[in-house]
Amino acid sequence: MDDKEITGPLQEHFSKDILEVEQTFEMLTITVTSPVIHEVIRFLKEEPGLQFNFLTDLCGIHYPDRGLPLGVVYHLHNMVQRKRIRIKTFVTTGNPGVPSVTDLFAAANWMERETFDFYGIHFTGHPNLIRILNVEYMDYHPLRKEYPLEDATREDKDDRFFGRAGDNGQLTMDN
């Protein structure tokens, strides 16, 4: 199965909702609008010529500098043809809603809960969307890139041990 056998039927059914088609790390990657992600994945699963009937992975991503910073990545596998594809969709932080695919893949249940837990993406139609790894009273989503990587108030670390510049801004052997 080549990429055109996948993208051709998708373009016929979802042409206005396909934002990008690319080959990334030897895997076909298709980016679609979030309102149709459920229909796209259903089509990929149920279309007789495609049969992507195994959800390998579902995870969240956060690119804070983009207009639609939060995303969900789905990896689907056609085991008969031994073909894997990646489907992506993006949403805003103000309305991070994506349709759930738990009715298509039971395994999506925990993966969507984990993505909600760490990124705050709400999966509409999910049967039990609650935190799965963090405590329920946590009021933030720890994998969003909204927090500084280091505590600037710490005084117990020496930047020289981390390959960073000394007082004059220069990285030298003496630092």
N, C-alpha and C positions, 0 to 999 in steps of 0.2 A: 504494500500500500504506500503510495507516494503522497506527498503533501497536497497536490492538486485534487486527489480523490477525497480529501477531507475538506479543503477550503472551498471547492466548487459547490457542493451541496449547502454548505454553511452560507456562502455568498448568495445563493438563490433564495434562501429562507430568511436570512438576517442581514442583508446587505447594509442597511442604514445603521445597524447597531454594532457592526464590526468596526472598531476604531483602528486596529493595527494587526498586521500579520507579519511575523518575522521568524527567522530561524535563529534560536539562541542556544548555544552549546549543543548543536546537533539535535535540537528538539523544536518541533513546531510550536510556536507560542502565538496565541490569539488573544487579543484584548477586546472585550465587548463592554457595552454599557451595562450598568448594574441592574436596571429593571428587567432585562431579558436573560440574565445569567441562568436562571432556573430552566427556561425554555431551551437555551442553547445546550445545556448539559443534558437535559432530557433527550433532545434531538440526537446528540452524539451517542447517547446510550442506546436509544431505541431504533434509530434508523438502521435498517437491515444491512446496508453497505458499510456502516461505520462500526457499530458494536463496541463502543468504549464503555464496557460494563464493569469496570473495576476502578474505584476511587483510591488511588495510591496515597494521596496526601491532600490536605487542605490546610492552608496557613495564612496568617495575616502578614502584611508588610506596611511600613510607614516611611514615606518620603516627604518630610515636612516642607520642602521647598516647592512642591508641585501644587497646582491648583486643586487637584483631587488627591490629597496626601495619603489616605488610607486605602489599602487594597486587600483583596483576597485572591490567592493563587490556588488553583485546582490542578492536580496532576491526575490525568485519566489514562487508563491502559486498556488497549485492545489485546487481550492475551492470545487470541487466535492468530492475528496478523503480527503479533509481537511489535506493536507500535505504541509509543507513548506521546502524549501531547500535554501542553500546559495552557490553561485558560486563565486569564486575569481579568479582574474588574476593579474599578476604583470608585471611591465615594469621598464626600467631604467629612471633616471632623464635626461639623454642625449637625449633619444628618447621616450618621454612619450606618445606614440600613441596607442589607443585602438579603434577597430571598433565600430561605433555607433550602437545602437539597436533601434533608433527612428523609423525605418521602421517596427519593430515588436511591439513596445509599444509606443504609442504617449506620455504617461506620462514620458518616458525617456528623453524627450526634456529638460525640466527644470532641472531634476536631473543631466543630463550630463553637462549642463551649470554651475550648482552650483559646480560640481566636478572640472570642468575646472577652474572656478573662484578661488576656494580655494586651489587646489592642482596643477594646471597647466597641467593636463592630457588632451591631445588632442584627441577628438573623431572624427576619420576620417569618413567622410560621414554625419556628423551632418549638418542639414539644416541652422543653425544660431548660430554657436559656438562663442558667445561673453559673456562678463561678465554679471552676472545677479544681483549680490548684491553689489559688490564693484565698485568703480569708474573705468571707462575705461582706464584712464591713469596710474593706479596703475601698477608698474613694478615688483611686486613680488606676491607670492601666500601665503596668511597668515597662512594657516593651515599646511604648511610644517614645519617640525621640524628642520629648518635651522637657527633659530634665538635664542638668549638667552632668557630665561624666564623672567629675570629681568634686569633692567638697573643698571649696576655696578657703574655708576656715581652718583646715587641718594644718597643724604645725609639726606633726610627727613624721613627715616625709621629706626626703631630700631629692629634688628633681634630677640631680646628677645621676642617681641610680636608675633613672628611667630614660636616659639618653636625651634629656632635655638641656636646654641652654642654661648657663650659669647666670650670674648677676648682670654681666655685660651683654647678654643676648647671644654670645658666641659659644658654640660647642667646641671645646678644645680638649686635648688629652689631659690637661691639668684640672679640668672641672670634674 
